[in-house]
Amino acid sequence: MESNTFEKNMSATYSSKPNEPISLETELSETLYRNMKDFVIKNPKWDQYQLINSAIASFLVQNGCGDTKVTEMYLNQLFNP
């Protein structure tokens, strides 16, 4: 798929409701899953959704993402775990 076609499809799919949560399905290694589960059990203020959102926001910011909403999510999780 050409880059322009991909970008147009992504734009049409996600631009209409930018703040609406989406569902994400992925496979995790057993090690990641076990440690995520243990972390959530030991930290009742966290749940699996917050943990995944925090991890993705951290990764994006540390790799140059300049979106202010992503940066806000990143900073919020640093100071308000």
C-alpha positions as CSV (number, residue, x, y, z in Angstrom):
1,M,0.0,0.0,0.0
2,E,1.4,3.4,-0.9
3,S,2.2,5.8,1.8
4,N,-0.4,8.4,0.7
5,T,-3.2,5.7,0.5
6,F,-2.2,4.5,4.0
7,E,-2.3,8.1,5.4
8,K,-5.7,8.8,3.8
9,N,-7.2,5.6,5.2
10,M,-5.8,6.3,8.7
11,S,-6.9,9.9,8.6
12,A,-10.4,8.9,7.5
13,T,-10.6,6.2,10.2
14,Y,-9.4,8.3,13.2
15,S,-9.9,11.9,12.5
16,S,-13.6,12.1,13.2
17,K,-13.4,11.2,16.9
18,P,-9.9,11.9,18.2
19,N,-10.7,11.6,21.9
20,E,-12.9,8.5,21.7
21,P,-11.1,5.4,23.1
22,I,-10.4,2.6,20.6
23,S,-10.0,-1.1,21.3
24,L,-6.6,-2.6,20.8
25,E,-5.8,-6.3,20.6
26,T,-2.3,-7.6,20.8
27,E,-0.2,-10.6,21.8
28,L,2.1,-10.3,24.8
29,S,4.9,-12.5,25.8
30,E,4.1,-14.6,28.9
31,T,6.8,-12.6,30.8
32,L,5.3,-9.2,30.0
33,Y,1.8,-10.5,30.8
34,R,2.9,-12.0,34.2
35,N,4.7,-8.8,35.2
36,M,1.9,-6.5,34.1
37,K,-0.6,-8.6,36.1
38,D,1.7,-8.6,39.2
39,F,2.2,-4.9,39.0
40,V,-1.5,-4.2,38.8
41,I,-2.2,-6.5,41.7
42,K,0.5,-4.8,43.9
43,N,-0.6,-1.3,42.8
44,P,-4.4,-1.0,43.2
45,K,-4.5,2.6,41.8
46,W,-3.4,1.2,38.4
47,D,-5.2,-1.1,36.0
48,Q,-4.2,-2.8,32.8
49,Y,-5.6,0.0,30.7
50,Q,-3.7,2.8,32.5
51,L,-0.5,0.7,32.4
52,I,-0.7,0.2,28.6
53,N,-1.6,3.9,28.0
54,S,1.3,4.9,30.2
55,A,3.7,2.6,28.4
56,I,2.7,3.8,24.9
57,A,2.7,7.5,25.9
58,S,6.2,7.0,27.4
59,F,7.5,5.3,24.3
60,L,6.1,7.9,22.0
61,V,7.4,10.9,24.0
62,Q,10.9,9.3,24.4
63,N,11.0,8.7,20.6
64,G,10.2,12.2,19.5
65,C,6.4,12.5,19.5
66,G,5.4,16.1,19.6
67,D,1.7,15.8,20.1
68,T,0.7,17.9,23.2
69,K,-2.0,15.4,24.3
70,V,0.5,12.6,24.3
71,T,3.0,14.7,26.2
72,E,0.2,15.6,28.7
73,M,-0.6,11.9,29.2
74,Y,3.1,11.2,29.7
75,L,3.6,14.0,32.3
76,N,0.4,13.1,34.2
77,Q,1.5,9.5,34.6
78,L,4.9,10.7,35.9
79,F,3.5,13.0,38.6
80,N,0.2,11.3,39.3
81,P,0.7,7.5,39.2
